[in-house]
Amino acid sequence: MTRTTPKIYLFERIFVSLAICGPILMVIVAGLLPVGSRGPMIVAGHEFLVAILGLALVSRAAYEIGFVQCARATAAAGEGVRRRSDGLL
């Protein structure tokens, strides 16, 4: 008897692993750097990690909603913004 893991559980496991292990690995790597460059490396690394996690969440939401529906919603929102900005000019 084989057991399969649903894709959503796999995504959650990878997402949580990256969210937990990413900062830990950055602190370990920063510990190997000279004192003056530790702070900027940790800040830049956390910005990069937040960008990756945010992109993963947006991609997962787009996958769940459906890419076509997501594109339609984005196009409709962009059209609304254009109409409002045209009225201001």
N, C-alpha and C positions, 0 to 999 in steps of 0.2 A: 504494500500500500504506500503510495507516494503522497506527499503533502505539498501543496503549492501555497506560496505566500501571495496574497493579493498585492497588486502594484502600489496601492495607496500605503500599505504598511511599509513597503520597501522605501518609498519616498520619505515617509516620516522618519524611518531609522537613519537614512543617509542625512537628512536635514538636521536632525538632533545631534548626530555624531559630529557633523561639521560645526554646528553652533557651540558644542561643548569643547571639542578638541582643538578648534582653530585658535582661540585665545590662549589656550595652554601652550600650544606649540610656538606661538609668537613670543610668549614670555620666555620660554626656554631658549629660543634663538636669540632674543634680545639680550639674554644673560651672557651670551658669548661675544657680544659686540663691545667696543670701547664705551666708556661711560658717556661721552658726549653725544653719541648717535643712538642711544637706546630709546629715548623718548620719541623722537620723530619716526623711528621705525615702528614702534608700537602703535602710534596714532595712525600712520599711513596703513599699517596692516589691518587695523580695526576698521578703517574706512573701506578698504578692499573687501574685507569679510562681510561687512554690512551690505555692500553692493551686491555681492554674490548671493547672500541669503535673500535679499529683496528681489533680485531677479528670479531666483528659484520660486519664491512665493507667487510672483506675478505669472510666471510660466505655468505653474501648477493651476492657478485660478483660470487662466486662459484655456488650459487643457480641459478642466472640468466644465467650464461654461461652453466651450466649443470655440474654435478659432474664428469661424465665420460670424457667429453672434458677437464675439468680442470685437472683431473688426467693424461690424455695423455700429455697435455702441460707440466705439472710438470715433468713427466718421461722423456720427450724429452729434457727439459732443463737440467735435471740431467745427462742425457747421454752425452750431449754436454760438460758439465763441466768436466765429467770424461775423455772424449777424450782429451780435452785440457790439463788436469793435467797429463795424461799419457805421452804426448809429452814433458812435461817439466822435467820429472824425468829421 
